[in-house]
């Protein structure tokens, strides 16, 4: 039962493979941070990502200096890749909250090895997402007009507008996610403080640990606050992307004005977010030799959740197509026809291939347990989910209720520079996080190992 890939008595794979002592778990996870136990070419890969960070900064400076007309938006397609990127990044952040908060409340032990980097992924994704509405303004120095406060001209916010709700929802989501992530880090920061061999490391982790000493009183307070924050974060999984979807559903635009958008967007968010978790987890477990801690059980469960959320997305596609026909509305029908066979047809069919076709491979257990294949599938799903956002945002605006104003949007180098630059910045932050803080939760894995040892005894 302690061997890799050997099923337990109930037929499922083990959450933690082999027998592990507390000291061994602490040493293996802590050494990545304290001793720099990094795989070969770690810093070389980081240098490549840093080039993308520079591309991101250059693209932003160029955009501000020249104006938003330099990337592919026009009238009537006033929303382009900026809003597509915004919706996509917000969606990616949802899987971290699902894995950390929801599965914690449901007492799912398989979350313990992957929740830490999933939470960090949420923070970095929300940080990326928050930039795009500001950049899309054209005059980002007036971003404070997005705040639900009277602006300098004393115009009160339109409280019935979901654009105002967006700011409140996203800022709340970011704040709760940050608090939840940091709360879970505190016991591990104390472990790193006690094991650090340099004075600089002891000071750094000691300050961040906030005086944690591991007493029964501290653990009691920790558990109370940790579960309280999980309870606060859980409704945000549904509410944040529902509010983002209302930016579209409230608009009287063919393809936007739909009651299915809130659950459709939430399912898509979980779908893309879980794909990003697998994208990070697969190389992490291999490069750092953590296959017995981040096991195939974790990867298979994430793949099963991808199937569940992905099939809801497929249902959303079918509903969109069916109701555009069943409504009897000519503009809805033409919009859907031009989405599939018009200027954006190749985006539409790429979306269908990645999000519908590739997803079906996950029904096969061998595919779910084949790590290289699962990693490629997760990459393709994220490509498909970005394409879906682009198709929804652009194709509807291009085919409104005034045929004489129909137009199209052409992607420019700036669209790609900002997109790939944001990806490089996101993964650069992930690399720095892995180097500075424990990417796997030490104390929860220790508890899991203890429970398994007691159970086997």
C-alpha positions in Angstrom: 0.0 0.0 0.0 3.0 2.3 0.5 4.2 1.9 -3.1 3.6 4.5 -5.8 0.5 4.2 -7.9 -0.8 1.3 -5.8 -4.5 1.5 -5.1 -6.0 1.5 -1.7 -8.5 -1.0 -0.5 -11.4 1.0 -1.8 -9.8 1.1 -5.3 -8.7 4.7 -5.3 -5.1 6.1 -5.5 -3.4 7.2 -2.3 -3.5 10.9 -1.3 0.0 10.5 0.3 2.2 7.7 -0.9 4.6 5.9 1.4 5.4 6.4 5.0 6.6 9.9 5.9 7.9 11.3 9.2 7.3 14.9 10.3 11.0 15.7 10.0 11.2 14.3 6.5 8.3 16.3 5.2 9.6 19.5 6.8 13.1 18.9 5.4 11.9 18.1 1.8 9.5 21.0 1.4 11.5 23.5 3.5 14.8 22.8 1.7 13.3 24.2 -1.6 13.1 27.6 0.1 15.9 27.5 2.7 18.6 25.6 0.8 17.6 26.6 -2.8 16.9 23.0 -3.8 15.9 24.0 -7.3 15.8 22.0 -10.5 18.3 22.6 -13.3 17.6 25.6 -15.5 15.2 27.1 -13.0 16.8 30.5 -13.3 17.2 30.2 -17.0 13.5 29.6 -17.3 12.9 32.6 -15.0 15.1 34.7 -17.3 12.9 33.8 -20.2 9.9 34.8 -18.3 11.6 38.0 -17.3 11.9 38.9 -21.0 8.1 38.5 -21.2 7.8 40.8 -18.2 9.8 43.4 -20.0 7.5 42.9 -23.1 4.5 43.5 -20.8 6.0 46.7 -19.4 7.0 48.0 -22.8 3.5 47.2 -24.2 1.8 49.1 -21.3 4.1 52.1 -21.7 3.5 52.2 -25.4 -0.3 51.8 -25.0 -0.4 54.7 -22.5 1.9 56.9 -24.6 0.2 56.4 -28.0 -3.4 55.5 -26.9 -5.8 52.6 -27.0 -6.4 53.0 -30.7 -3.1 51.1 -31.3 -4.6 47.8 -30.2 -7.4 46.3 -32.2 -10.5 48.0 -31.0 -12.9 50.3 -32.9 -16.5 51.1 -33.0 -18.7 49.1 -32.6 -16.1 46.6 -31.2 -15.1 48.8 -28.3 -14.2 45.8 -26.1 -11.4 43.6 -27.3 -8.6 41.6 -25.9 -8.3 43.8 -22.8 -11.8 42.7 -21.5 -11.2 39.1 -22.8 -8.0 39.0 -20.8 -9.8 40.4 -17.8 -12.5 37.8 -17.8 -10.0 35.0 -18.5 -7.7 35.9 -15.6 -10.5 36.4 -13.1 -11.8 32.9 -14.1 -8.4 31.3 -13.5 -8.3 32.7 -10.0 -11.5 30.8 -9.0 -9.9 27.3 -8.8 -7.7 28.4 -5.9 -10.7 29.4 -3.8 -12.5 26.2 -4.8 -9.6 24.0 -3.8 -8.7 25.9 -0.6 -11.9 27.1 0.9 -14.7 24.9 -0.5 -12.8 21.6 -0.2 -11.6 22.6 3.3 -15.2 23.1 4.5 -16.1 19.7 2.8 -13.2 18.1 4.7 -11.5 16.8 1.5 -8.0 15.7 2.5 -6.7 15.6 -1.1 -6.6 19.4 -1.1 -3.7 19.5 1.4 -0.8 19.1 -1.0 -2.0 21.5 -3.7 -4.0 24.3 -1.9 -1.0 26.5 -1.2 0.1 27.2 -4.8 -3.5 27.2 -5.9 -4.1 30.1 -3.5 -1.0 31.9 -4.7 -2.2 31.3 -8.3 -5.5 33.0 -7.3 -3.7 36.1 -6.0 -1.5 36.5 -9.1 -4.4 35.9 -11.5 -6.5 38.5 -9.7 -3.6 41.0 -9.9 -3.3 40.4 -13.6 -7.0 40.7 -14.1 -7.2 44.0 -12.2 -4.8 45.7 -14.6 -6.9 45.2 -17.8 -10.0 47.4 -17.0 -7.6 50.1 -15.9 -5.5 49.9 -19.1 -8.7 49.7 -21.2 -9.7 53.1 -19.9 -7.2 54.8 -22.2 -6.5 57.3 -19.4 -5.5 54.9 -16.6 -4.5 57.8 -14.3 -8.3 58.4 -13.8 -8.8 54.8 -12.6 -10.2 56.0 -9.3 -13.4 56.9 -11.2 -14.1 53.2 -11.1 -14.4 53.4 -7.3 -17.9 53.5 -6.0 -17.4 57.1 -4.8 -18.4 60.5 -6.2 -15.8 61.6 -8.7 -14.2 65.0 -8.9 -17.1 66.3 -10.9 -19.5 65.1 -8.2 -21.2 62.5 -10.4 -22.5 59.8 -8.2 -21.9 56.2 -9.3 -24.7 54.4 -11.1 -25.4 51.7 -8.5 -27.6 49.8 -11.0 -24.6 49.2 -13.2 -22.7 45.9 -12.9 -19.5 47.8 -13.8 -19.7 49.5 -10.4 -20.4 46.1 -8.8 -17.3 44.7 -10.5 -14.9 46.9 -8.4 -16.6 45.9 -5.1 -16.7 42.2 -6.0 -13.1 41.9 -7.2 -11.6 44.0 -4.4 -13.5 41.9 -1.9 -12.4 38.7 -3.6 -8.7 39.8 -3.6 -8.8 40.9 0.0 -10.4 37.7 1.4 -8.1 35.5 -0.8 -5.0 37.4 0.4 -6.1 37.0 4.1 -7.0 33.3 3.6 -3.6 32.6 1.9 -1.6 34.4 4.5 -3.4 32.8 7.4 -2.6 29.4 6.1 1.1 30.4 5.7 1.7 31.4 9.3 2.5 27.9 10.8 4.8 27.2 7.8 6.5 30.6 8.2 7.3 29.7 11.8 8.8 26.4 10.7 11.0 28.2 8.2 11.9 30.7 10.9 13.1 27.9 13.2 15.0 26.0 10.5 16.6 29.0 8.8 20.4 29.0 9.2 21.1 32.6 8.4 20.2 35.6 10.5 18.5 37.3 7.5 16.3 34.2 6.9 15.4 34.1 10.6 14.4 37.8 10.6 12.5 37.6 7.4 10.4 34.5 8.2 10.2 35.5 11.9 8.5 38.8 11.1 6.1 37.2 8.7 5.2 34.5 11.3 3.8 37.1 13.7 5.2 35.4 16.8 3.6 32.0 16.1 4.8 29.5 18.7 2.5 26.5 18.0 0.8 26.5 21.3 -2.7 25.0 21.8 -4.1 28.6 22.1 -2.6 29.6 18.8 -3.9 26.5 17.1 -7.4 27.1 18.5 -7.4 30.7 17.2 -5.9 29.6 13.9 -8.6 27.0 13.3 -11.4 29.3 14.1 -10.2 32.2 11.9 -9.1 29.8 9.1 -12.5 28.2 8.8 -14.2 31.6 9.1 -12.2 32.9 6.2 -13.0 29.8 4.2 -16.7 30.3 4.9 -16.4 34.0 3.7 -14.5 33.0 0.6 -16.9 30.2 -0.5 -19.7 32.5 -1.7 -17.2 34.5 -3.7 -16.6 31.5 -6.0 -20.1 32.0 -7.3 -20.7 35.8 -6.8 -17.5 37.3 -8.4 -17.8 35.7 -11.8 -21.6 36.0 -11.7 -21.2 39.8 -11.3 -18.6 39.8 -14.1 -21.0 38.0 -16.4 -23.7 40.7 -15.7 -21.4 43.2 -17.5 -22.6 41.3 -20.6 -26.0 40.0 -19.6 -27.3 43.5 -18.8 -26.3 44.8 -22.2 -28.9 44.8 -25.0 -26.6 43.2 -27.5 -27.2 40.0 -29.5 -25.4 37.2 -27.8 -25.0 39.1 -24.5 -28.5 39.5 -23.2 -28.9 36.0 -21.7 -30.0 34.7 -18.3 -27.6 31.7 -18.6 -24.5 33.8 -18.4 -23.9 33.7 -14.6 -23.8 29.9 -14.1 -22.2 29.6 -17.6 -19.4 32.0 -16.6 -18.9 30.5 -13.1 -18.5 27.0 -14.7 -16.1 28.4 -17.3 -14.0 30.0 -14.5 -13.7 26.8 -12.6 -12.9 25.0 -15.8 -10.0 27.3 -16.8 -8.8 27.6 -13.2 -8.5 23.9 -12.7 -6.7 23.6 -16.0 -4.2 26.2 -14.7 -3.8 24.3 -11.4 -2.9 21.1 -13.4 -0.6 23.2 -15.6 1.4 24.3 -12.6 1.1 21.1 -10.5 2.3 18.6 -13.2 5.8 20.1 -13.7 6.0 21.1 -10.0 5.7 17.5 -8.8 8.1 16.2 -11.4 10.9 18.8 -11.2 11.0 19.0 -7.4 10.6 15.2 -6.9 7.3 15.5 -5.1 5.4 12.7 -6.8 4.7 11.0 -3.5 3.2 14.2 -1.9 1.4 15.6 -5.0 0.2 12.2 -6.1 -1.7 11.0 -9.1 -4.8 11.1 -6.9 -4.6 14.9 -6.8 -4.2 15.1 -10.6 -7.0 12.6 -11.2 -9.4 14.5 -8.9 -8.6 17.8 -10.6 -9.2 16.2 -13.9 -12.6 14.9 -12.7 -13.6 18.4 -11.6 -12.5 19.6 -15.0 -14.9 17.1 -16.6 -17.8 18.3 -14.3 -17.2 22.0 -14.9 -16.4 21.5 -18.6 -19.6 19.6 -19.3 -21.5 22.6 -17.8 -19.6 24.8 -20.3 -20.6 22.5 -23.1 -24.2 22.7 -22.0 -23.8 26.5 -22.1 -22.6 26.3 -25.7 -25.5 24.1 -26.7 -27.9 26.5 -24.9 -26.5 29.5 -26.7 -26.9 27.9 -30.1 -30.4 26.5 -29.4 -31.9 29.7 -27.9 -30.5 31.9 -30.6 -32.5 29.8 -33.1 -35.5 29.2 -30.8 -35.9 32.9 -30.0 -37.0 33.6 -33.5 -34.9 36.8 -33.3 -33.2 37.4 -36.6 -30.2 39.3 -35.1 -29.5 36.5 -32.6 -29.5 34.0 -35.4 -27.3 36.0 -37.7 -24.9 36.7 -34.8 -24.6 33.0 -34.0 -24.2 32.1 -37.7 -21.5 34.7 -38.2 -19.8 33.6 -35.0 -19.5 30.1 -36.5 -18.9 30.9 -40.2 -18.0 34.6 -40.3 -14.8 36.5 -39.6 -14.3 34.8 -36.3 -15.0 31.3 -37.4 -11.5 29.9 -36.8 -11.7 31.3 -33.2 -15.0 29.6 -32.7 -13.9 26.2 -34.0 -10.6 26.4 -32.0 -12.8 27.0 -29.0 -15.0 24.0 -29.8 -11.9 21.8 -30.4 -10.1 22.7 -27.2 -13.1 23.0 -24.8 -15.4 20.3 -26.1 -13.3 17.9 -28.1 -10.2 17.7 -26.0 -12.2 17.5 -22.8 -13.7 14.2 -23.8 -10.3 12.6 -23.5 -10.5 13.0 -19.7 -13.3 10.4 -19.5 -10.6 7.8 -19.9 -8.8 6.9 -16.7 -5.5 6.2 -18.5 -5.5 9.7 -19.9 -6.2 11.2 -16.5 -3.2 9.3 -15.0 -0.8 10.0 -17.8 0.9 13.2 -16.6 2.3 14.5 -19.9 -1.0 14.0 -21.7 -2.9 15.6 -18.9 -0.6 18.6 -18.9 -1.0 19.1 -22.7 -4.8 18.8 -22.3 -4.8 21.5 -19.5 -2.8 23.8 -21.8 -5.2 23.3 -24.7 -8.2 24.0 -22.4 -6.7 27.3 -21.3 -6.2 28.2 -24.9 -9.8 27.3 -25.6 -11.1 29.3 -22.6 -9.3 32.4 -23.7 -10.6 31.9 -27.2 -14.1 31.6 -25.7 -13.8 34.9 -23.9 -12.6 36.5 -27.1 -15.4 35.1 -29.2 -18.1 36.2 -26.6 -16.7 39.7 -26.2 -16.0 40.5 -29.8 -18.4 38.6 -32.0 -21.5 40.0 -30.3 -20.3 43.6 -30.5 -19.4 43.2 -34.2 -23.0 42.2 -35.0 -25.4 44.5 -33.2 -28.9 45.6 -34.0 -27.7 48.1 -36.6 -26.4 46.2 -39.6 -24.9 49.4 -41.2 -22.6 49.6 -38.2 -21.4 46.0 -38.3 -17.6 45.7 -38.2 -14.8 43.5 -37.1 -11.8 43.6 -34.9 -8.2 42.8 -36.0 -5.6 41.7 -33.6 -2.4 43.7 -33.5 1.1 43.1 -32.1 0.0 45.1 -29.0 -2.8 42.6 -28.3 -0.4 39.7 -28.3 2.3 41.7 -26.5 0.0 42.4 -23.6 -1.5 38.9 -23.5 1.8 37.0 -23.6 3.4 39.6 -21.3 0.8 39.1 -18.7 1.3 35.3 -19.0 5.1 35.8 -18.5 4.5 38.1 -15.5 2.1 35.6 -13.9 4.5 32.7 -14.2 7.4 34.8 -13.1 5.5 35.5 -9.9 4.8 31.8 -9.5 8.6 31.1 -9.9 9.4 33.7 -7.2 6.7 32.3 -4.9 8.2 28.8 -5.2 11.6 30.2 -4.4 10.7 32.3 -1.4 7.7 30.6 0.3 6.7 26.9 0.6 4.6 25.9 -2.4 3.2 22.9 -0.6 1.6 23.3 2.9 4.0 21.7 5.4 1.8 21.5 8.5 -1.3 20.0 6.6 0.8 17.4 4.9 2.4 16.5 8.3 -1.1 16.1 9.7 -2.1 13.9 6.8 1.0 11.7 7.2 0.2 11.4 10.9 -3.4 10.4 10.2 -2.3 7.8 7.7 0.3 6.4 10.1 -2.2 6.1 12.9 -4.8 4.5 10.5 -2.3 1.9 9.3 -1.2 1.2 12.9 
